[in-house]
Amino acid sequence: MTVVSVSMPEELLERIDEFSEDHGYTGRSEVIREASRNLLGEFEDKRLEDKDLMGVVTVVFDYETTSVEERMMHLRHEHEDLVASNFHSHVGDSYCMELFILEGTLDDISAFVGRIRATQDTLSVDYSVLPVDEFSQAFV
């Protein structure tokens, strides 16, 4: 097996070690391998390929981190053909939430989520993807 060196904040490494111990993993490498497989497999659902999809993406970041808000604005404009709607809200005393409603293909939604995840200083990125035709069939 190939050995890979990864840089990460000490706090994250401590959380991984604690998770590993609490859940019976043999060590942090096993946790990282499983997390990597899960991340890579997220958008490989064959049932979603070649379908019109709706995606909901929620991003949380610190109110003081204006670079994240600027990045979200740029992504919204760069992907205006994908972003059907966008909502910004203040959460608690020091956080912002950005909500994106997307309509597009699996590849397009996957790329958009990836670009959001790659944005430095986001605290949380969550999403769901559903085929649009499931809704239209439910109301026939």
The first five atom37 places (N, CA, C, CB, O) and aatype in JSON, in Angstrom:
{
  "aatype": [12, 16, 19, 19, 15, 19, 15, 12, 14, 6, 6, 10, 10, 6, 1, 9, 3, 6, 13, 15, 6, 3, 8, 7, 18, 16, 7, 1, 15, 6, 19, 9, 1, 6, 0, 15, 1, 2, 10, 10, 7, 6, 13, 6, 3, 11, 1, 10, 6, 3, 11, 3, 10, 12, 7, 19, 19, 16, 19, 19, 13, 3, 18, 6, 16, 16, 15, 19, 6, 6, 1, 12, 12, 8, 10, 1, 8, 6, 8, 6, 3, 10, 19, 0, 15, 2, 13, 8, 15, 8, 19, 7, 3, 15, 18, 4, 12, 6, 10, 13, 9, 10, 6, 7, 16, 10, 3, 3, 9, 15, 0, 13, 19, 7, 1, 9, 1, 0, 16, 5, 3, 16, 10, 15, 19, 3, 18, 15, 19, 10, 14, 19, 3, 6, 13, 15, 5, 0, 13, 19],
  "atom_mask": [
    [1, 1, 1, 1, 1],
    [1, 1, 1, 1, 1],
    [1, 1, 1, 1, 1],
    [1, 1, 1, 1, 1],
    [1, 1, 1, 1, 1],
    [1, 1, 1, 1, 1],
    [1, 1, 1, 1, 1],
    [1, 1, 1, 1, 1],
    [1, 1, 1, 1, 1],
    [1, 1, 1, 1, 1],
    [1, 1, 1, 1, 1],
    [1, 1, 1, 1, 1],
    [1, 1, 1, 1, 1],
    [1, 1, 1, 1, 1],
    [1, 1, 1, 1, 1],
    [1, 1, 1, 1, 1],
    [1, 1, 1, 1, 1],
    [1, 1, 1, 1, 1],
    [1, 1, 1, 1, 1],
    [1, 1, 1, 1, 1],
    [1, 1, 1, 1, 1],
    [1, 1, 1, 1, 1],
    [1, 1, 1, 1, 1],
    [1, 1, 1, 0, 1],
    [1, 1, 1, 1, 1],
    [1, 1, 1, 1, 1],
    [1, 1, 1, 0, 1],
    [1, 1, 1, 1, 1],
    [1, 1, 1, 1, 1],
    [1, 1, 1, 1, 1],
    [1, 1, 1, 1, 1],
    [1, 1, 1, 1, 1],
    [1, 1, 1, 1, 1],
    [1, 1, 1, 1, 1],
    [1, 1, 1, 1, 1],
    [1, 1, 1, 1, 1],
    [1, 1, 1, 1, 1],
    [1, 1, 1, 1, 1],
    [1, 1, 1, 1, 1],
    [1, 1, 1, 1, 1],
    [1, 1, 1, 0, 1],
    [1, 1, 1, 1, 1],
    [1, 1, 1, 1, 1],
    [1, 1, 1, 1, 1],
    [1, 1, 1, 1, 1],
    [1, 1, 1, 1, 1],
    [1, 1, 1, 1, 1],
    [1, 1, 1, 1, 1],
    [1, 1, 1, 1, 1],
    [1, 1, 1, 1, 1],
    [1, 1, 1, 1, 1],
    [1, 1, 1, 1, 1],
    [1, 1, 1, 1, 1],
    [1, 1, 1, 1, 1],
    [1, 1, 1, 0, 1],
    [1, 1, 1, 1, 1],
    [1, 1, 1, 1, 1],
    [1, 1, 1, 1, 1],
    [1, 1, 1, 1, 1],
    [1, 1, 1, 1, 1],
    [1, 1, 1, 1, 1],
    [1, 1, 1, 1, 1],
    [1, 1, 1, 1, 1],
    [1, 1, 1, 1, 1],
    [1, 1, 1, 1, 1],
    [1, 1, 1, 1, 1],
    [1, 1, 1, 1, 1],
    [1, 1, 1, 1, 1],
    [1, 1, 1, 1, 1],
    [1, 1, 1, 1, 1],
    [1, 1, 1, 1, 1],
    [1, 1, 1, 1, 1],
    [1, 1, 1, 1, 1],
    [1, 1, 1, 1, 1],
    [1, 1, 1, 1, 1],
    [1, 1, 1, 1, 1],
    [1, 1, 1, 1, 1],
    [1, 1, 1, 1, 1],
    [1, 1, 1, 1, 1],
    [1, 1, 1, 1, 1],
    [1, 1, 1, 1, 1],
    [1, 1, 1, 1, 1],
    [1, 1, 1, 1, 1],
    [1, 1, 1, 1, 1],
    [1, 1, 1, 1, 1],
    [1, 1, 1, 1, 1],
    [1, 1, 1, 1, 1],
    [1, 1, 1, 1, 1],
    [1, 1, 1, 1, 1],
    [1, 1, 1, 1, 1],
    [1, 1, 1, 1, 1],
    [1, 1, 1, 0, 1],
    [1, 1, 1, 1, 1],
    [1, 1, 1, 1, 1],
    [1, 1, 1, 1, 1],
    [1, 1, 1, 1, 1],
    [1, 1, 1, 1, 1],
    [1, 1, 1, 1, 1],
    [1, 1, 1, 1, 1],
    [1, 1, 1, 1, 1],
    [1, 1, 1, 1, 1],
    [1, 1, 1, 1, 1],
    [1, 1, 1, 1, 1],
    [1, 1, 1, 0, 1],
    [1, 1, 1, 1, 1],
    [1, 1, 1, 1, 1],
    [1, 1, 1, 1, 1],
    [1, 1, 1, 1, 1],
    [1, 1, 1, 1, 1],
    [1, 1, 1, 1, 1],
    [1, 1, 1, 1, 1],
    [1, 1, 1, 1, 1],
    [1, 1, 1, 1, 1],
    [1, 1, 1, 0, 1],
    [1, 1, 1, 1, 1],
    [1, 1, 1, 1, 1],
    [1, 1, 1, 1, 1],
    [1, 1, 1, 1, 1],
    [1, 1, 1, 1, 1],
    [1, 1, 1, 1, 1],
    [1, 1, 1, 1, 1],
    [1, 1, 1, 1, 1],
    [1, 1, 1, 1, 1],
    [1, 1, 1, 1, 1],
    [1, 1, 1, 1, 1],
    [1, 1, 1, 1, 1],
    [1, 1, 1, 1, 1],
    [1, 1, 1, 1, 1],
    [1, 1, 1, 1, 1],
    [1, 1, 1, 1, 1],
    [1, 1, 1, 1, 1],
    [1, 1, 1, 1, 1],
    [1, 1, 1, 1, 1],
    [1, 1, 1, 1, 1],
    [1, 1, 1, 1, 1],
    [1, 1, 1, 1, 1],
    [1, 1, 1, 1, 1],
    [1, 1, 1, 1, 1],
    [1, 1, 1, 1, 1],
    [1, 1, 1, 1, 1]
  ],
  "atom_positions": [
    [[0.85, -1.17, 0.0], [0.0, 0.0, 0.0], [0.9, 1.24, 0.0], [-0.97, -0.01, 1.23], [1.9, 1.28, 0.72]],
    [[0.55, 2.24, -0.79], [1.32, 3.47, -0.89], [1.09, 4.34, 0.34], [0.94, 4.23, -2.17], [-0.04, 4.45, 0.82]],
    [[2.15, 4.96, 0.84], [2.05, 5.89, 1.97], [1.93, 7.3, 1.42], [3.29, 5.76, 2.92], [2.69, 7.7, 0.54]],
    [[0.96, 8.07, 1.94], [0.7, 9.43, 1.48], [0.8, 10.37, 2.67], [-0.71, 9.54, 0.8], [0.33, 10.06, 3.76]],
    [[1.42, 11.5, 2.46], [1.53, 12.52, 3.51], [0.44, 13.56, 3.27], [2.95, 13.17, 3.52], [0.28, 14.06, 2.15]],
    [[-0.31, 13.9, 4.33], [-1.41, 14.85, 4.21], [-1.25, 15.9, 5.3], [-2.8, 14.14, 4.32], [-1.0, 15.57, 6.46]],
    [[-1.41, 17.17, 4.94], [-1.37, 18.25, 5.93], [-2.79, 18.55, 6.38], [-0.69, 19.53, 5.34], [-3.71, 18.63, 5.57]],
    [[-2.95, 18.72, 7.7], [-4.26, 19.09, 8.23], [-4.07, 19.76, 9.58], [-5.19, 17.84, 8.36], [-3.06, 19.55, 10.24]],
    [[-5.04, 20.56, 9.98], [-4.95, 21.23, 11.28], [-4.91, 20.2, 12.41], [-6.14, 22.2, 11.47], [-5.52, 19.14, 12.32]],
    [[-4.19, 20.51, 13.46], [-4.04, 19.62, 14.6], [-5.41, 19.24, 15.19], [-3.17, 20.28, 15.68], [-5.61, 18.1, 15.6]],
    [[-6.34, 20.19, 15.24], [-7.67, 19.92, 15.79], [-8.39, 18.83, 15.01], [-8.51, 21.2, 15.79], [-9.05, 17.98, 15.6]],
    [[-8.28, 18.86, 13.67], [-8.91, 17.85, 12.84], [-8.26, 16.48, 13.07], [-8.82, 18.25, 11.35], [-8.95, 15.47, 13.16]],
    [[-6.95, 16.46, 13.16], [-6.24, 15.22, 13.42], [-6.66, 14.62, 14.76], [-4.73, 15.45, 13.39], [-6.84, 13.41, 14.87]],
    [[-6.82, 15.45, 15.77], [-7.28, 14.97, 17.08], [-8.68, 14.39, 16.99], [-7.25, 16.11, 18.11], [-8.97, 13.36, 17.6]],
    [[-9.55, 15.03, 16.22], [-10.92, 14.52, 16.05], [-10.91, 13.17, 15.33], [-11.78, 15.53, 15.26], [-11.67, 12.28, 15.68]],
    [[-10.04, 13.03, 14.31], [-9.93, 11.77, 13.59], [-9.43, 10.67, 14.52], [-8.98, 11.91, 12.37], [-9.97, 9.56, 14.52]],
    [[-8.42, 10.97, 15.32], [-7.9, 9.98, 16.27], [-8.96, 9.57, 17.28], [-6.67, 10.53, 17.0], [-9.09, 8.38, 17.59]],
    [[-9.71, 10.52, 17.79], [-10.77, 10.23, 18.75], [-11.88, 9.39, 18.09], [-11.36, 11.54, 19.32], [-12.38, 8.44, 18.69]],
    [[-12.25, 9.76, 16.86], [-13.26, 9.01, 16.11], [-12.79, 7.57, 15.9], [-13.55, 9.68, 14.76], [-13.56, 6.63, 16.09]],
    [[-11.54, 7.41, 15.51], [-10.96, 6.09, 15.28], [-11.06, 5.23, 16.53], [-9.5, 6.22, 14.84], [-11.47, 4.07, 16.47]],
    [[-10.68, 5.78, 17.64], [-10.71, 5.04, 18.91], [-12.15, 4.73, 19.33], [-10.0, 5.85, 20.01], [-12.44, 3.61, 19.74]],
    [[-13.04, 5.71, 19.24], [-14.43, 5.54, 19.67], [-15.19, 4.52, 18.82], [-15.15, 6.88, 19.61], [-16.1, 3.86, 19.32]],
    [[-14.82, 4.38, 17.54], [-15.57, 3.53, 16.63], [-14.83, 2.24, 16.25], [-15.9, 4.29, 15.39], [-15.28, 1.52, 15.36]],
    [[-13.73, 1.95, 16.91], [-13.05, 0.68, 16.72], [-12.21, 0.54, 15.47], [0.0, 0.0, 0.0], [-11.93, -0.58, 15.04]],
    [[-11.81, 1.65, 14.87], [-10.92, 1.58, 13.71], [-9.52, 1.22, 14.18], [-10.91, 2.92, 12.94], [-9.16, 1.46, 15.34]],
    [[-8.73, 0.65, 13.27], [-7.36, 0.27, 13.63], [-6.43, 1.48, 13.7], [-6.82, -0.73, 12.63], [-5.33, 1.38, 14.26]],
    [[-6.85, 2.6, 13.15], [-6.03, 3.81, 13.2], [-6.56, 4.86, 12.25], [0.0, 0.0, 0.0], [-7.56, 4.65, 11.56]],
    [[-5.88, 5.98, 12.24], [-6.35, 7.1, 11.41], [-6.31, 6.79, 9.92], [-5.51, 8.34, 11.69], [-7.13, 7.31, 9.17]],
    [[-5.38, 5.96, 9.48], [-5.33, 5.62, 8.05], [-6.61, 4.95, 7.59], [-4.14, 4.7, 7.75], [-7.12, 5.25, 6.51]],
    [[-7.15, 4.06, 8.42], [-8.4, 3.39, 8.07], [-9.56, 4.38, 7.98], [-8.72, 2.29, 9.09], [-10.4, 4.28, 7.1]],
    [[-9.59, 5.35, 8.89], [-10.63, 6.38, 8.86], [-10.51, 7.21, 7.59], [-10.54, 7.29, 10.12], [-11.51, 7.48, 6.93]],
    [[-9.31, 7.61, 7.25], [-9.08, 8.44, 6.06], [-9.44, 7.66, 4.8], [-7.61, 8.92, 6.0], [-10.04, 8.21, 3.88]],
    [[-9.07, 6.37, 4.73], [-9.42, 5.55, 3.56], [-10.93, 5.45, 3.39], [-8.81, 4.14, 3.68], [-11.45, 5.61, 2.29]],
    [[-11.64, 5.19, 4.49], [-13.1, 5.07, 4.4], [-13.74, 6.4, 4.0], [-13.69, 4.58, 5.73], [-14.64, 6.43, 3.16]],
    [[-13.28, 7.48, 4.59], [-13.81, 8.8, 4.25], [-13.56, 9.12, 2.77], [-13.19, 9.9, 5.14], [-14.42, 9.69, 2.1]],
    [[-12.39, 8.76, 2.27], [-12.07, 9.0, 0.87], [-12.97, 8.19, -0.06], [-10.6, 8.67, 0.59], [-13.48, 8.72, -1.05]],
    [[-13.17, 6.92, 0.27], [-14.07, 6.08, -0.55], [-15.48, 6.66, -0.56], [-14.09, 4.63, -0.02], [-16.14, 6.7, -1.6]],
    [[-15.95, 7.09, 0.61], [-17.3, 7.66, 0.69], [-17.42, 8.93, -0.13], [-17.67, 7.96, 2.15], [-18.4, 9.12, -0.84]],
    [[-16.43, 9.8, -0.03], [-16.46, 11.05, -0.79], [-16.44, 10.78, -2.29], [-15.27, 11.94, -0.4], [-17.22, 11.37, -3.04]],
    [[-15.57, 9.89, -2.72], [-15.48, 9.59, -4.15], [-16.73, 8.89, -4.67], [-14.27, 8.73, -4.42], [-17.06, 9.03, -5.85]],
    [[-17.42, 8.15, -3.83], [-18.61, 7.43, -4.26], [-19.9, 8.23, -4.19], [0.0, 0.0, 0.0], [-20.93, 7.78, -4.69]],
    [[-19.86, 9.41, -3.6], [-21.07, 10.2, -3.4], [-21.86, 10.44, -4.67], [-20.72, 11.51, -2.79], [-23.08, 10.34, -4.67]],
    [[-21.17, 10.76, -5.74], [-21.86, 11.12, -6.98], [-21.74, 10.03, -8.04], [-21.31, 12.44, -7.51], [-21.76, 10.32, -9.24]],
    [[-21.6, 8.79, -7.61], [-21.53, 7.68, -8.55], [-22.8, 6.85, -8.53], [-20.34, 6.8, -8.24], [-22.78, 5.67, -8.9]],
    [[-23.89, 7.43, -8.11], [-25.17, 6.73, -8.04], [-25.73, 6.61, -9.46], [-26.18, 7.48, -7.11], [-26.17, 7.6, -10.05]],
    [[-25.71, 5.41, -10.0], [-26.15, 5.16, -11.38], [-27.62, 5.52, -11.59], [-25.93, 3.69, -11.75], [-28.03, 5.84, -12.71]],
    [[-28.42, 5.48, -10.52], [-29.84, 5.82, -10.65], [-30.04, 7.3, -10.98], [-30.58, 5.47, -9.36], [-31.1, 7.69, -11.48]],
    [[-29.03, 8.12, -10.72], [-29.18, 9.56, -10.93], [-28.61, 10.03, -12.27], [-28.51, 10.32, -9.81], [-28.83, 11.17, -12.68]],
    [[-27.87, 9.16, -12.95], [-27.26, 9.56, -14.22], [-28.33, 9.78, -15.27], [-26.26, 8.5, -14.69], [-29.36, 9.1, -15.28]],
    [[-28.1, 10.71, -16.15], [-28.99, 11.02, -17.27], [-30.4, 11.41, -16.84], [-29.05, 9.83, -18.19], [-31.37, 11.16, -17.56]],
    [[-30.52, 12.02, -15.68], [-31.82, 12.49, -15.2], [-31.73, 13.98, -14.88], [-32.28, 11.7, -13.95], [-30.66, 14.5, -14.58]],
    [[-32.88, 14.64, -14.96], [-32.96, 16.01, -14.48], [-33.02, 15.95, -12.96], [-34.22, 16.77, -15.08], [-33.85, 15.25, -12.39]],
    [[-32.14, 16.68, -12.32], [-32.01, 16.6, -10.87], [-32.26, 17.95, -10.21], [-30.64, 16.09, -10.49], [-32.05, 19.01, -10.8]],
    [[-32.7, 17.87, -8.98], [-32.8, 19.04, -8.12], [-31.81, 18.82, -6.98], [-34.28, 19.26, -7.58], [-31.76, 17.73, -6.4]],
    [[-31.03, 19.82, -6.68], [-30.08, 19.73, -5.57], [-30.31, 20.87, -4.6], [0.0, 0.0, 0.0], [-30.66, 21.98, -4.99]],
    [[-30.12, 20.57, -3.33], [-30.19, 21.59, -2.28], [-28.85, 21.57, -1.56], [-31.4, 21.34, -1.28], [-28.44, 20.53, -1.05]],
    [[-28.18, 22.71, -1.53], [-26.86, 22.81, -0.89], [-26.93, 23.87, 0.2], [-25.75, 23.16, -1.94], [-27.37, 24.99, -0.04]],
    [[-26.5, 23.49, 1.39], [-26.48, 24.41, 2.54], [-25.04, 24.61, 2.97], [-27.35, 23.85, 3.72], [-24.31, 23.65, 3.19]],
    [[-24.63, 25.87, 3.08], [-23.27, 26.22, 3.47], [-23.35, 27.11, 4.71], [-22.5, 26.93, 2.31], [-24.11, 28.07, 4.74]],
    [[-22.56, 26.78, 5.72], [-22.48, 27.6, 6.92], [-21.05, 28.11, 7.06], [-22.93, 26.8, 8.2], [-20.09, 27.37, 6.88]],
    [[-20.93, 29.39, 7.39], [-19.62, 29.99, 7.58], [-19.71, 31.11, 8.6], [-19.05, 30.53, 6.25], [-20.8, 31.6, 8.91]],
    [[-18.57, 31.51, 9.12], [-18.5, 32.56, 10.13], [-18.82, 33.9, 9.5], [-17.1, 32.58, 10.8], [-18.33, 34.22, 8.41]],
    [[-19.62, 34.68, 10.18], [-20.04, 36.01, 9.72], [-18.84, 36.89, 9.39], [-20.91, 36.68, 10.77], [-18.9, 37.68, 8.44]],
    [[-17.77, 36.78, 10.15], [-16.58, 37.62, 9.97], [-15.77, 37.24, 8.74], [-15.7, 37.54, 11.2], [-14.9, 38.01, 8.31]],
    [[-16.02, 36.08, 8.16], [-15.22, 35.6, 7.03], [-15.86, 36.06, 5.73], [-15.09, 34.06, 7.06], [-16.57, 35.29, 5.08]],
    [[-15.61, 37.28, 5.35], [-16.26, 37.84, 4.16], [-15.77, 37.18, 2.88], [-16.0, 39.35, 4.09], [-16.46, 37.23, 1.86]],
    [[-14.6, 36.56, 2.9], [-14.11, 35.91, 1.68], [-15.01, 34.74, 1.27], [-12.67, 35.4, 1.9], [-15.17, 34.48, 0.08]],
    [[-15.61, 34.05, 2.24], [-16.52, 32.95, 1.91], [-17.78, 33.5, 1.26], [-16.89, 32.14, 3.18], [-18.24, 32.97, 0.24]],
    [[-18.34, 34.56, 1.82], [-19.54, 35.15, 1.23], [-19.26, 35.65, -0.18], [-20.06, 36.31, 2.12], [-20.1, 35.49, -1.07]],
    [[-18.11, 36.25, -0.4], [-17.74, 36.7, -1.74], [-17.62, 35.53, -2.7], [-16.41, 37.48, -1.69], [-18.06, 35.61, -3.84]],
    [[-17.03, 34.44, -2.23], [-16.87, 33.24, -3.07], [-18.24, 32.66, -3.43], [-16.0, 32.18, -2.34], [-18.45, 32.23, -4.56]],
    [[-19.15, 32.65, -2.47], [-20.5, 32.13, -2.73], [-21.19, 32.98, -3.81], [-21.35, 32.11, -1.43], [-21.87, 32.45, -4.69]],
    [[-21.01, 34.3, -3.72], [-21.61, 35.2, -4.71], [-21.02, 34.91, -6.1], [-21.37, 36.68, -4.31], [-21.75, 34.86, -7.09]],
    [[-19.71, 34.73, -6.17], [-19.07, 34.44, -7.46], [-19.55, 33.11, -8.03], [-17.54, 34.43, -7.3], [-19.83, 33.01, -9.22]],
    [[-19.64, 32.09, -7.18], [-20.12, 30.79, -7.65], [-21.55, 30.87, -8.16], [-20.03, 29.76, -6.53], [-21.89, 30.26, -9.17]],
    [[-22.38, 31.63, -7.45], [-23.78, 31.81, -7.89], [-23.82, 32.41, -9.29], [-24.56, 32.71, -6.89], [-24.61, 31.97, -10.13]],
    [[-22.99, 33.41, -9.54], [-22.99, 34.07, -10.85], [-22.33, 33.21, -11.92], [-22.3, 35.42, -10.76], [-22.78, 33.19, -13.06]],
    [[-21.26, 32.5, -11.56], [-20.58, 31.63, -12.53], [-21.47, 30.48, -12.97], [-19.28, 31.08, -11.92], [-21.31, 29.96, -14.07]],
    [[-22.4, 30.07, -12.12], [-23.26, 28.92, -12.4], [-24.73, 29.32, -12.44], [-23.05, 27.83, -11.35], [-25.59, 28.6, -11.94]],
    [[-25.01, 30.47, -13.04], [-26.39, 30.96, -13.04], [-27.32, 30.04, -13.82], [-26.45, 32.36, -13.62], [-28.53, 30.07, -13.6]],
    [[-26.78, 29.23, -14.72], [-27.62, 28.27, -15.45], [-28.0, 27.07, -14.57], [-26.9, 27.79, -16.7], [-28.95, 26.35, -14.89]],
    [[-27.27, 26.84, -13.49], [-27.5, 25.73, -12.57], [-28.27, 26.17, -11.32], [-26.18, 25.11, -12.17], [-29.1, 25.43, -10.8]],
    [[-27.98, 27.39, -10.84], [-28.58, 27.88, -9.59], [-29.96, 28.46, -9.89], [-27.67, 28.96, -8.93], [-30.1, 29.52, -10.5]],
    [[-30.99, 27.72, -9.45], [-32.37, 28.17, -9.66], [-32.76, 29.22, -8.63], [-33.35, 26.98, -9.59], [-33.55, 30.12, -8.91]],
    [[-32.19, 29.11, -7.42], [-32.51, 30.04, -6.36], [-31.39, 30.04, -5.34], [-33.86, 29.69, -5.69], [-30.65, 29.07, -5.22]],
    [[-31.27, 31.15, -4.61], [-30.22, 31.3, -3.61], [-30.78, 32.13, -2.47], [-28.94, 31.95, -4.21], [-31.47, 33.12, -2.68]],
    [[-30.45, 31.72, -1.25], [-30.97, 32.4, -0.06], [-29.83, 32.56, 0.94], [-32.15, 31.6, 0.57], [-29.09, 31.62, 1.19]],
    [[-29.7, 33.74, 1.5], [-28.68, 34.04, 2.51], [-29.39, 34.41, 3.81], [-27.71, 35.2, 2.04], [-30.34, 35.19, 3.8]],
    [[-28.92, 33.84, 4.92], [-29.55, 34.14, 6.2], [-28.49, 34.19, 7.3], [-30.62, 33.09, 6.54], [-27.44, 33.54, 7.2]],
    [[-28.78, 34.95, 8.32], [-27.91, 34.99, 9.5], [-28.42, 33.96, 10.5], [-27.86, 36.42, 10.14], [-29.62, 33.86, 10.75]],
    [[-27.51, 33.2, 11.07], [-27.84, 32.13, 11.99], [-27.08, 32.36, 13.29], [-27.51, 30.73, 11.39], [-25.85, 32.42, 13.29]],
    [[-27.82, 32.5, 14.39], [-27.15, 32.77, 15.66], [-26.5, 34.14, 15.64], [0.0, 0.0, 0.0], [-26.86, 35.01, 14.85]],
    [[-25.52, 34.31, 16.52], [-24.87, 35.61, 16.64], [-23.73, 35.83, 15.66], [-24.34, 35.77, 18.03], [-23.38, 36.97, 15.36]],
    [[-23.14, 34.74, 15.14], [-21.92, 34.96, 14.36], [-21.8, 34.09, 13.12], [-20.75, 34.73, 15.22], [-20.7, 33.92, 12.6]],
    [[-22.91, 33.54, 12.63], [-22.82, 32.66, 11.46], [-23.74, 33.12, 10.35], [-23.14, 31.23, 11.85], [-24.74, 33.79, 10.58]],
    [[-23.38, 32.73, 9.14], [-24.21, 32.94, 7.96], [-24.49, 31.59, 7.34], [-23.52, 33.9, 6.93], [-23.68, 30.66, 7.43]],
    [[-25.65, 31.49, 6.71], [-26.02, 30.29, 5.98], [-26.37, 30.7, 4.56], [-27.19, 29.55, 6.66], [-27.12, 31.65, 4.33]],
    [[-25.83, 29.97, 3.63], [-26.12, 30.17, 2.22], [-26.84, 28.91, 1.74], [-24.81, 30.46, 1.38], [-26.34, 27.8, 1.92]],
    [[-28.0, 29.07, 1.14], [-28.78, 27.95, 0.64], [-28.9, 28.08, -0.87], [-30.19, 27.89, 1.31], [-29.33, 29.12, -1.37]],
    [[-28.52, 27.04, -1.59], [-28.61, 27.03, -3.04], [-29.6, 25.96, -3.47], [-27.21, 26.79, -3.69], [-29.54, 24.83, -2.99]],
    [[-30.51, 26.31, -4.37], [-31.4, 25.36, -5.02], [-30.88, 25.2, -6.44], [-32.92, 25.83, -4.98], [-30.79, 26.18, -7.19]],
    [[-30.54, 23.99, -6.82], [-29.93, 23.73, -8.12], [-30.84, 22.87, -8.98], [-28.56, 23.05, -7.94], [-31.59, 22.04, -8.46]],
    [[-30.77, 23.07, -10.28], [-31.45, 22.22, -11.25], [-30.45, 21.92, -12.36], [-32.75, 22.89, -11.82], [-29.98, 22.82, -13.05]],
    [[-30.13, 20.61, -12.52], [-29.15, 20.26, -13.54], [-28.82, 18.79, -13.53], [0.0, 0.0, 0.0], [-29.57, 17.96, -13.0]],
    [[-27.68, 18.47, -14.14], [-27.23, 17.08, -14.23], [-26.39, 16.72, -13.01], [-26.42, 16.86, -15.52], [-25.96, 17.59, -12.25]],
    [[-26.17, 15.42, -12.85], [-25.35, 14.93, -11.75], [-23.94, 15.51, -11.83], [-25.3, 13.41, -11.76], [-23.37, 15.9, -10.8]],
    [[-23.37, 15.56, -13.02], [-22.01, 16.1, -13.17], [-21.95, 17.57, -12.78], [-21.53, 15.92, -14.61], [-21.02, 18.0, -12.11]],
    [[-22.95, 18.34, -13.22], [-22.95, 19.77, -12.91], [-23.12, 20.03, -11.41], [-24.07, 20.47, -13.68], [-22.43, 20.86, -10.83]],
    [[-24.05, 19.3, -10.79], [-24.28, 19.48, -9.35], [-23.06, 19.02, -8.57], [-25.53, 18.7, -8.9], [-22.68, 19.67, -7.6]],
    [[-22.46, 17.91, -8.98], [-21.25, 17.41, -8.32], [-20.11, 18.42, -8.39], [-20.82, 16.09, -8.97], [-19.43, 18.66, -7.39]],
    [[-19.91, 19.01, -9.55], [-18.85, 20.01, -9.71], [-19.11, 21.23, -8.84], [-18.74, 20.42, -11.19], [-18.18, 21.78, -8.24]],
    [[-20.37, 21.67, -8.78], [-20.72, 22.83, -7.97], [-20.46, 22.55, -6.49], [-22.21, 23.21, -8.19], [-19.85, 23.37, -5.8]],
    [[-20.92, 21.4, -5.99], [-20.69, 21.03, -4.59], [-19.19, 20.95, -4.31], [-21.37, 19.69, -4.25], [-18.73, 21.38, -3.25]],
    [[-18.44, 20.39, -5.24], [-16.99, 20.3, -5.07], [-16.33, 21.66, -4.95], [0.0, 0.0, 0.0], [-15.42, 21.85, -4.15]],
    [[-16.79, 22.62, -5.74], [-16.21, 23.97, -5.68], [-16.56, 24.65, -4.36], [-16.71, 24.82, -6.86], [-15.76, 25.4, -3.81]],
    [[-17.76, 24.38, -3.85], [-18.13, 24.95, -2.55], [-17.29, 24.31, -1.45], [-19.64, 24.74, -2.26], [-16.76, 25.01, -0.59]],
    [[-17.15, 22.99, -1.49], [-16.34, 22.3, -0.48], [-14.89, 22.78, -0.5], [-16.39, 20.79, -0.7], [-14.23, 22.82, 0.54]],
    [[-14.4, 23.15, -1.66], [-13.02, 23.6, -1.78], [-12.83, 25.03, -1.29], [-12.55, 23.49, -3.21], [-11.7, 25.51, -1.22]],
    [[-13.91, 25.72, -0.96], [-13.82, 27.1, -0.48], [-13.29, 27.11, 0.95], [-15.2, 27.79, -0.55], [-13.89, 26.53, 1.86]],
    [[-12.18, 27.76, 1.12], [-11.54, 27.83, 2.44], [-12.44, 28.56, 3.44], [-10.18, 28.54, 2.34], [-13.1, 29.53, 3.1]],
    [[-12.45, 28.08, 4.67], [-13.14, 28.68, 5.81], [-14.64, 28.41, 5.87], [-12.93, 30.14, 5.8], [-15.34, 29.01, 6.68]],
    [[-15.16, 27.5, 5.02], [-16.54, 27.08, 5.24], [-16.55, 26.16, 6.45], [-17.15, 26.36, 3.96], [-15.62, 25.38, 6.65]],
    [[-17.58, 26.26, 7.27], [-17.67, 25.43, 8.47], [-18.45, 24.15, 8.21], [-18.32, 26.21, 9.6], [-18.18, 23.12, 8.82]],
    [[-19.43, 24.21, 7.29], [-20.27, 23.06, 7.0], [-20.81, 23.17, 5.59], [-21.42, 22.93, 8.03], [-21.24, 24.25, 5.16]],
    [[-20.79, 22.06, 4.87], [-21.41, 21.97, 3.55], [-22.24, 20.7, 3.55], [-20.34, 21.98, 2.37], [-21.72, 19.61, 3.75]],
    [[-23.53, 20.85, 3.32], [-24.44, 19.71, 3.29], [-25.29, 19.81, 2.03], [-25.35, 19.66, 4.58], [-25.57, 20.92, 1.56]],
    [[-25.69, 18.68, 1.48], [-26.48, 18.72, 0.25], [-27.34, 17.49, 0.12], [-25.57, 18.86, -0.98], [-27.11, 16.48, 0.78]],
    [[-28.33, 17.58, -0.73], [-29.12, 16.43, -1.14], [-29.43, 16.59, -2.62], [-30.43, 16.29, -0.28], [-29.52, 17.7, -3.14]],
    [[-29.6, 15.45, -3.29], [-29.89, 15.44, -4.72], [-31.06, 14.49, -4.95], [-28.64, 15.0, -5.56], [-31.06, 13.36, -4.46]],
    [[-32.05, 14.95, -5.71], [-33.23, 14.14, -6.01], [-33.6, 14.27, -7.48], [-34.42, 14.56, -5.12], [-33.48, 15.36, -8.05]],
    [[-34.04, 13.19, -8.09], [-34.53, 13.29, -9.47], [-35.83, 14.09, -9.52], [-34.75, 11.89, -10.08], [-36.73, 13.86, -8.71]],
    [[-35.92, 15.01, -10.45], [-37.11, 15.84, -10.59], [-38.31, 15.0, -10.98], [-36.88, 16.95, -11.63], [-39.43, 15.29, -10.55]],
    [[-38.11, 13.95, -11.8], [-39.24, 13.15, -12.25], [-39.95, 12.41, -11.13], [-38.78, 12.16, -13.28], [-41.11, 12.05, -11.29]],
    [[-39.29, 12.17, -10.0], [-39.95, 11.53, -8.86], [-41.09, 12.4, -8.34], [-38.94, 11.24, -7.74], [-42.12, 11.89, -7.89]],
    [[-40.9, 13.72, -8.4], [-41.94, 14.65, -7.92], [-43.07, 14.74, -8.92], [-41.35, 16.03, -7.68], [-44.24, 14.76, -8.53]],
    [[-42.74, 14.8, -10.2], [-43.81, 14.93, -11.2], [-44.69, 13.7, -11.22], [-43.21, 15.17, -12.59], [-45.9, 13.82, -11.42]],
    [[-44.12, 12.51, -11.01], [-44.91, 11.28, -10.97], [-45.78, 11.2, -9.73], [-43.99, 10.08, -11.03], [-46.86, 10.6, -9.77]],
    [[-45.35, 11.8, -8.65], [-46.11, 11.76, -7.39], [-47.39, 12.58, -7.48], [-45.24, 12.28, -6.24], [-48.34, 12.32, -6.74]],
    [[-47.44, 13.56, -8.38], [-48.59, 14.45, -8.46], [-49.47, 14.19, -9.68], [-48.13, 15.87, -8.48], [-50.34, 15.0, -9.99]],
    [[-49.25, 13.07, -10.37], [-50.05, 12.76, -11.55], [-51.35, 12.1, -11.12], [-49.27, 11.85, -12.52], [-52.17, 11.75, -11.97]]
  ]
}
